[in-house]
Amino acid sequence: MCNNVENMFNNVENTNNNVGNMCNNVENMRNNVENMCSNKENICNNVQNMSNNVETMLNNAENMFIIAENSNNKVFKRLSTDLSNFDTSKFDKYSYQNLHVYKLVSGSTRSPQKYLVEDPD
């Protein structure tokens, strides 16, 4: 009889512990959901920042073209394709962010310098 009573008290204590553990689990899950929401917001902000950075780079590239086209009466040709079939050995290569500018090395000094601008995108 005493053993049964002691077992019942132990069972009640175990049940209380289980309820406490379940409450802790619910709290942990709530915290996890909160963290996931914060992470989602951070990811969205990062994507927006990357988009803004791309926009800035495009604006910088466009400004480079405007400056280059208006300086010293140079001749520019903007390529929409890559230069894989183009002999770039005759050109000095300059890089500006994601753009590559090739300046013609040889040629008449009386003619304007020739430039080819490769935009890999």
N, C-alpha and C positions, 0 to 999 in steps of 0.2 A: 504494500500500500504506500509506504513512504517513498519507495523507488518510483512508483507511478506519479506521485505528486512532484517529486524532484524532476522527473522527465517532463512533466507538463510545464513546470517553470522554465526548464531549459528550452522547451519548444517555443514558449512565449518569447523568451529572450532572443532565440534565433530568428523568430518571425520579426521582432522589432529590428534586429540587425539587418534582415533582408529588406524591410521597408526603408530603413535608413540608406542602404546601398542603392535601392531603386530611386530614392529621391536624389541621391548624388548623381546617379546615371542620368536622370532627367535634367538636372542642372548642367551636367557636362554636355549633354546633347544641345541644350539651349545655347550654351557658350559656343559650341561648334557651329551652330547655325548663324550666330552673330558674327563669328569669325569669317564664315563663308561669305556672308553679305558684305563685310568689310573688304574681303579679298576681291569680290566681284567689282566693288566700287573702285578699288585700286587698279584693277586690270582695265576697267573702262577709262580711268584717268590716264593710265599709261598709253593706251591706244590713242586717246585724243592727243596726248603729247607727241607721240610718234607721227601722227597725222600732221600736227602743226609743224614738226621738224621737217617733214617732207615738203610741205608747202613753202617753208622758209628756204630750203635748198633749191626748189624750183625757181623761186623768186630770185635767189642769188645767181643761179645759172642764167636766168633771163636777163638780169642786170649785166652779167658779164658779156652776153652777146650784144646788148645795146651799147655798152662802153666800147667793146672791140670793134663793132661795125662803124662806130662814129670816130674812131681814132685813126689818124694818119692815112685816111683814104684806103684802108686795107680792103682786100676782097675776101669774103668769107663764104663758105658753102657748108650748110648744116646737113649732116647725113642722118637719115632715119634708120639706116641699117648698120650692121657692124662692118668693120674694115677687114674681115677675114680674107677677102680676095684682093685686098689693096696693098700695094707695095709701100709700106710705111718707112722703108729704109731711107728714102729720099727726103724724109721729113724729120725735123726735130720735134720730139713729143713733149708736151706740157700737160700736166693734169690739174684739173680744178674740180674738187669734190669728186663727183661720179662721171665727170666729162673729161675727154681726152682731146687736146688741141694739137694738131700737127702743123708745123710751120715748114713750108718748102725751103730746103737748103739751097738748091741750085736754081738757076734761072736768071733772066735778064735783070740787071739792077735798075733799068728804066721802068720795067713793069712793076705794078704793085705786088707786094708779097702775097703769096697764096696761103690760105689757111683752110684746113679741113677740121671740122668739129664733130667728134663722134659722141653720140648720146646713146649709151648701151640700152637704155629703156626704149 
